[in-house]
Amino acid sequence: MWRPHSVLGGMAFCRHAARSLPGRVGSLSWMTRARSSAKAESQASDDEAASEVLSHYSSASESTSIAEEGAGSDAVDEQAQQEEVEDKLKECIDNVTDKSTRTRQVALESLRLAFSSKTLFDFLLERRLTLTDSLEKCLKKGKGEEQSLAASVLTLLCLQMGSGPEGEEVFRSLKPLLISILTDSSASPIARQSCATALGMCCYIAAADVEDLVSCLTSLEGIFGTSCPEEGSSVPTHHSPLLQTLHCSALQSWSLLLTICPSSQIKKILDNHLLKLPLLLSSDNVNLRIVAGETIALLFELAHELEEQFFCEDTDLLCSKLKALATDSNKYRAKTDRRKQRSIFRDVLHFIENGECHEETIKFGLECMYVDSWVRRRMYYAFKEVLGSGVRHHLQNNELLREIFDLGPPLVLDAAAIKASKISRFEKHLYNSAAFKARTKARSRVRDKRADVL
């Protein structure tokens, strides 16, 4: 069994996947008033069902954290609520194969929210085949939004299931379909974007050998590579905003897979891409410029892991480009774009010039994690993009993520320890007041200096 190279000392490469795909598009019934009335009632019913699922799910989620609030609910009530939530999730899984497109989309969205905010390994273990078959139908026969949601649920199912031979088998069976949608220029851009994310994340978790990894890298490269300038040109090819977003997702997934590439593959990638990627820094899309800059920093970090004295001939030219982007003040760019771009490219430039990566501290519960390299940064933000606000819950409880980030087994805390760690409202108020005063003083000094200059 292949075990990929990892530049992260404590990071373990975990295997696991889930199968997903399409469902049938149902037909609506009847005529004019009866038809519109039935449709309105159906949509209202679907919305109510989704709202009910999320409401019950939220209450069950709260019940599991009652210890944190110091309420201490009865174990029997908690079990009853958990069973009620599972019943709603079973209903959602059944609705993924419903004839109504609207019903399928509502069910997929409910599953996406549930999977991203809670760990459900035991519940999903015996239902994974049923769910992946349903997702396969949605990917094959669905359109646009439905395909996008199905790919997102597939990604989250992989995260839930963790490593194992079942994951390998499912990923291999689904990989051709994900690649097919991703590379189909006639498919919906949002569906292709979700498939790019799903392909990268599922491959990262479940790839069984180098061949799987290389084929995914090649497919993703074929997407974002179209944004690179044509031969003999230094200006990136112009694409529509939707396609540029797709290229960003493909490049992000591609860079995620770089973190698990073996050394031999990294050397080939450095030879082929270290001169191409800087050309994307001239793109008219701010997000594509930023992702390209972060990927360049990641490649430099991987290169230094392989060869401590690594040197790139065009480093001076690259640094001049990065410096221009880090100090960009062109008025034709949006103010928020300029601010975001300057912040990222300052970090990229500092790393390439000095070899130092900006450190970020991620707090979750009573724990914290340090993101102190471009490898860990790419990994963390990939999971954050997929899980959204649920990333902290998964860092606390999902064994897959805890193994990847070398966090050890999940902590088991009693109610007293959790309560002792909480800050009272009054203490929060005092802290916020002090921070506000310090911020005001600092800004006042800056304003005074500006006034002196003027």
C-alpha positions in Angstrom: 0.0 0.0 0.0 1.4 3.4 -1.0 2.1 5.9 1.8 2.5 9.4 0.5 5.4 11.8 1.5 4.4 14.3 4.1 6.4 17.4 4.9 4.4 17.8 8.1 6.2 15.9 10.9 3.2 15.0 13.0 0.7 14.7 10.1 -0.7 11.3 9.3 -2.2 10.6 5.9 -5.6 9.1 6.5 -7.6 7.1 4.0 -11.3 7.3 3.6 -13.9 8.1 1.0 -17.5 8.1 0.2 -19.5 7.5 -2.8 -21.8 10.0 -4.3 -23.9 10.7 -7.2 -27.0 11.6 -9.2 -30.7 11.2 -9.0 -33.6 11.4 -11.4 -35.2 14.6 -12.3 -38.9 14.3 -11.4 -41.7 15.7 -13.4 -44.4 18.1 -12.1 -48.0 17.2 -12.5 -51.0 18.8 -14.2 -52.1 22.1 -15.3 -52.3 25.9 -14.6 -53.9 26.7 -11.3 -53.9 23.1 -9.9 -50.3 22.8 -11.0 -49.1 26.1 -9.5 -51.1 25.4 -6.3 -49.6 22.0 -5.9 -46.1 23.4 -6.6 -46.5 26.1 -4.0 -47.8 23.6 -1.4 -44.9 21.2 -2.2 -42.3 23.9 -1.9 -43.8 25.1 1.4 -43.9 21.6 2.7 -40.3 21.0 1.6 -39.2 24.3 3.3 -41.0 23.3 6.5 -39.4 19.9 6.5 -36.0 21.3 6.1 -36.6 23.9 8.8 -37.9 21.1 11.1 -34.8 18.9 10.4 -32.5 21.8 11.2 -34.5 22.9 14.2 -34.4 19.4 15.7 -30.8 19.0 14.7 -29.9 22.2 16.4 -31.7 21.3 19.6 -30.0 18.0 19.7 -26.7 19.7 19.1 -27.5 21.9 22.0 -28.3 19.0 24.2 -24.9 17.5 23.6 -23.3 20.7 24.9 -25.6 21.1 27.9 -22.6 20.3 30.1 -21.0 23.4 28.8 -23.9 25.5 29.9 -23.9 23.7 33.3 -27.5 22.6 32.9 -27.0 18.8 33.1 -30.0 17.3 31.3 -31.3 13.9 31.9 -29.7 11.1 29.9 -33.0 9.6 28.9 -34.2 12.9 27.4 -30.9 13.3 25.6 -31.2 9.9 24.1 -34.8 10.6 23.0 -33.7 13.8 21.3 -30.8 12.0 19.5 -33.2 9.4 18.2 -35.5 12.1 17.0 -32.7 13.8 15.1 -31.6 10.5 13.5 -35.2 9.9 12.4 -35.1 13.3 10.6 -31.8 12.5 9.0 -33.1 9.1 7.8 -36.0 11.0 6.2 -33.6 13.4 4.5 -31.6 10.4 3.1 -34.8 8.9 1.7 -35.8 12.3 0.2 -32.5 12.4 -1.8 -34.1 10.0 -4.3 -37.5 11.8 -4.4 -39.0 12.6 -7.8 -39.2 16.3 -7.0 -36.0 18.2 -7.7 -36.9 20.8 -5.1 -37.4 18.0 -2.4 -34.0 16.5 -3.3 -32.2 19.8 -3.1 -33.8 20.6 0.3 -32.8 17.1 1.6 -29.2 17.6 0.3 -28.9 21.0 1.9 -30.2 19.6 5.2 -27.6 16.8 5.1 -24.9 19.3 4.2 -25.6 21.4 7.3 -26.0 18.4 9.6 -22.7 16.7 8.4 -20.7 19.9 8.7 -21.8 20.7 12.2 -21.7 17.3 13.9 -19.8 14.0 13.9 -22.1 11.2 12.9 -19.8 8.3 12.2 -21.9 5.6 13.9 -25.1 6.8 12.3 -23.6 6.9 8.8 -21.5 3.7 8.9 -24.5 1.4 8.1 -26.1 3.9 5.7 -23.1 5.0 3.7 -23.8 2.7 0.7 -27.4 3.8 0.5 -26.5 7.4 0.7 -23.6 7.2 -1.8 -25.8 5.4 -4.4 -28.3 8.2 -4.0 -25.6 10.9 -4.4 -24.4 9.1 -7.5 -27.8 9.4 -9.1 -27.9 13.1 -8.2 -24.5 13.7 -9.8 -25.4 11.8 -13.0 -28.9 13.0 -13.6 -29.2 16.2 -11.7 -28.3 19.7 -13.0 -26.4 22.7 -11.6 -27.4 23.3 -8.0 -28.3 19.7 -7.3 -25.0 18.4 -8.6 -23.2 21.0 -6.5 -25.0 20.0 -3.3 -24.4 16.3 -4.0 -20.7 16.9 -4.4 -20.6 18.9 -1.2 -22.4 16.1 0.7 -20.0 13.6 -0.7 -17.0 15.5 0.6 -18.6 15.8 4.0 -19.4 12.1 4.0 -15.7 11.3 3.4 -14.8 13.5 6.4 -17.3 11.7 8.5 -16.3 8.2 7.6 -12.5 8.6 8.2 -10.0 6.0 6.9 -10.7 2.4 5.9 -10.9 0.0 2.9 -14.6 1.0 2.4 -13.4 4.6 1.8 -10.9 3.5 -0.8 -13.4 1.5 -2.7 -16.0 4.2 -2.7 -13.5 6.9 -3.8 -12.2 4.8 -6.7 -15.8 4.2 -7.9 -16.7 7.9 -7.7 -13.5 9.4 -9.0 -14.3 8.9 -12.7 -17.7 10.6 -12.3 -16.2 13.6 -10.4 -13.5 14.0 -13.1 -16.1 13.6 -15.9 -18.2 16.5 -14.5 -15.2 18.6 -13.7 -13.8 18.4 -17.2 -17.1 18.7 -19.0 -17.1 22.3 -20.4 -20.9 22.1 -21.0 -21.7 21.3 -17.3 -22.7 24.0 -14.8 -19.7 26.0 -13.5 -21.0 25.7 -9.9 -21.3 21.9 -10.3 -17.8 21.8 -11.7 -16.5 24.0 -8.9 -18.0 21.7 -6.2 -16.6 18.6 -8.0 -13.1 20.2 -8.0 -13.3 20.7 -4.3 -14.7 17.2 -3.8 -12.1 15.5 -6.0 -9.2 17.3 -4.1 -10.6 16.6 -0.6 -11.7 13.0 -1.2 -8.4 12.2 -2.9 -6.5 13.8 0.0 -8.4 11.6 2.5 -8.8 8.3 0.5 -6.3 7.9 -2.3 -4.8 4.4 -2.1 -1.8 4.8 -4.3 0.3 7.3 -6.3 -1.7 6.6 -9.5 -4.9 7.9 -8.0 -3.1 11.0 -6.7 -1.4 11.8 -10.1 -4.6 11.4 -12.1 -6.4 13.8 -9.8 -3.5 16.3 -10.0 -3.6 16.1 -13.8 -7.3 16.6 -14.0 -7.2 19.7 -11.7 -4.2 21.1 -13.5 -6.1 20.9 -16.8 -8.7 23.2 -15.3 -6.7 26.0 -13.8 -4.0 25.7 -16.5 -6.3 27.3 -18.9 -5.9 30.6 -17.0 -2.2 30.6 -17.6 -1.0 32.7 -20.5 -0.6 31.1 -23.9 2.8 30.4 -25.2 4.7 33.5 -26.1 2.3 35.7 -24.1 2.7 37.2 -20.6 -0.9 38.1 -20.1 -3.2 35.5 -18.5 -6.2 34.3 -20.6 -9.4 36.2 -19.8 -12.4 34.1 -18.6 -15.8 34.9 -17.1 -16.1 35.4 -13.3 -17.7 31.9 -12.9 -14.9 30.2 -14.7 -12.3 32.2 -12.7 -14.0 30.9 -9.5 -13.8 27.4 -10.9 -10.1 27.8 -11.6 -9.5 29.1 -8.1 -11.2 26.0 -6.6 -9.2 23.7 -8.9 -5.9 25.4 -8.0 -6.7 25.2 -4.3 -7.5 21.5 -4.5 -4.3 20.9 -6.6 -2.2 22.7 -3.9 -3.9 20.6 -1.2 -2.8 17.4 -2.9 0.8 18.8 -3.2 1.0 18.4 0.6 0.8 14.6 0.3 2.9 14.1 -2.8 6.0 11.9 -2.7 9.4 13.6 -3.1 9.8 12.4 -6.7 6.5 13.9 -7.7 7.3 17.2 -6.0 10.5 17.5 -8.0 8.6 17.1 -11.3 6.0 19.7 -10.2 8.7 22.2 -9.2 10.3 21.8 -12.7 7.0 22.3 -14.5 5.2 24.9 -12.5 7.5 27.1 -10.5 7.9 29.3 -13.6 4.3 29.1 -14.8 2.4 30.0 -11.6 3.9 33.5 -11.2 2.2 34.3 -14.5 -1.1 34.0 -12.7 -0.1 36.9 -10.5 -1.1 39.2 -13.4 -4.7 37.8 -13.5 -7.5 40.4 -13.3 -9.2 38.2 -10.6 -8.1 39.0 -7.1 -8.9 35.6 -5.7 -6.9 33.8 -8.4 -4.0 36.1 -7.8 -4.1 35.3 -4.1 -4.4 31.6 -4.5 -1.5 31.6 -7.0 0.6 33.5 -4.5 -0.2 31.1 -1.7 0.6 28.2 -4.0 3.9 29.6 -4.9 4.8 30.0 -1.2 3.8 26.4 -0.7 6.0 25.2 -3.5 9.0 27.1 -2.1 8.3 25.5 1.3 8.2 22.0 -0.2 11.3 22.7 -2.2 13.2 23.7 0.9 12.0 20.5 2.6 13.6 18.6 -0.2 16.8 20.7 -0.5 17.7 23.1 2.2 19.8 25.3 -0.1 17.1 25.4 -2.8 17.5 28.3 -5.2 15.3 29.6 -7.9 16.9 31.7 -10.7 13.9 34.0 -11.1 13.5 34.7 -7.4 14.4 38.4 -7.8 11.8 38.9 -10.5 9.2 37.0 -8.5 9.9 39.1 -5.4 9.5 42.3 -7.4 6.1 41.1 -8.6 5.1 40.2 -5.0 6.3 43.5 -3.7 4.1 45.4 -6.2 1.1 43.3 -5.2 1.9 43.8 -1.5 1.9 47.6 -2.0 -0.8 47.8 -4.7 -2.8 51.0 -4.4 -4.4 51.2 -7.9 -7.8 52.9 -7.6 -9.3 50.7 -10.3 -9.2 47.8 -7.8 -11.8 47.6 -5.1 -10.7 48.8 -1.7 -11.5 45.5 0.0 -9.6 43.6 -2.8 -6.6 45.8 -2.3 -6.6 45.3 1.5 -7.0 41.5 1.3 -4.3 41.2 -1.5 -1.8 43.3 0.4 -2.1 41.3 3.6 -1.6 37.9 1.8 1.2 39.0 -0.4 3.1 40.6 2.5 3.2 37.2 4.1 4.2 35.5 0.8 7.0 38.0 0.2 8.3 37.7 3.7 8.4 33.9 3.5 10.3 33.8 0.1 12.8 36.5 1.2 13.3 35.3 4.8 12.0 31.8 5.0 9.6 32.8 7.9 5.9 31.9 7.8 3.3 34.0 9.6 2.0 32.0 12.5 -1.7 31.8 13.2 -3.4 30.4 16.4 -6.7 28.5 16.0 -8.6 28.1 19.2 -11.4 25.5 19.6 -12.9 24.6 23.0 -10.1 24.4 25.6 -7.5 23.6 22.9 -5.5 25.5 20.3 -3.6 24.7 17.2 -0.7 26.5 15.6 -0.7 27.1 11.8 2.9 27.9 11.3 3.7 26.7 7.8 2.2 27.0 4.4 1.4 23.3 4.3 -0.6 23.4 7.5 -2.2 26.7 6.3 -3.4 25.0 3.1 -4.7 22.0 5.0 -6.6 24.0 7.6 -8.2 26.4 5.1 -9.2 23.5 2.9 -11.1 21.9 5.8 -12.5 25.2 6.9 -13.9 25.9 3.4 -15.7 22.5 3.4 -16.9 22.6 7.1 -17.6 26.3 7.5 -18.4 27.2 11.1 -18.4 23.5 12.0 -14.6 23.3 11.6 -14.0 23.9 15.3 -16.4 21.2 16.3 -14.7 18.7 14.0 -11.2 19.7 15.3 -12.5 18.8 18.8 -14.3 15.6 17.9 -13.5 14.2 14.5 -10.7 11.6 14.8 -9.7 12.1 11.1 -8.9 15.8 11.6 -7.3 15.2 14.9 -5.0 12.6 13.4 -4.1 14.8 10.4 -3.3 17.8 12.6 -1.5 15.6 15.2 -3.9 16.7 18.0 -4.2 13.3 19.7 -7.4 11.6 20.8 -10.4 13.9 21.5 -10.4 15.3 25.0 -12.9 14.1 27.6 -13.9 16.9 29.9 -16.4 17.0 32.7 -19.0 19.7 33.2 -17.0 21.4 36.0 -13.8 21.7 33.8 -15.9 23.2 31.0 -17.7 25.6 33.3 -14.4 26.7 34.9 -13.0 27.6 31.5 -15.8 29.9 30.6 -15.5 33.7 31.0 -18.4 35.6 32.6 -20.2 38.3 30.7 -18.8 40.9 33.0 -15.3 39.8 32.4 -15.9 39.8 28.6 -17.2 43.3 29.0 -14.2 44.5 30.9 -11.8 42.9 28.3 -13.7 44.4 25.3 -13.7 47.9 27.0 -9.9 47.7 27.6 -9.3 46.6 24.0 -11.5 49.3 22.7 -9.6 52.0 24.7 -6.2 50.7 23.6 -7.3 50.6 19.9 -8.6 54.2 20.2 -5.4 55.4 21.6 -3.3 53.7 19.0 -5.4 55.1 16.2 -5.3 58.6 17.7 -1.5 58.5 17.6 -1.5 57.5 14.0 -3.9 60.3 13.1 -1.7 62.8 15.0 1.3 61.7 12.9 -0.6 62.1 9.7 -1.7 65.6 10.7 2.0 66.5 11.4 2.9 65.3 8.0 0.2 67.3 6.3 
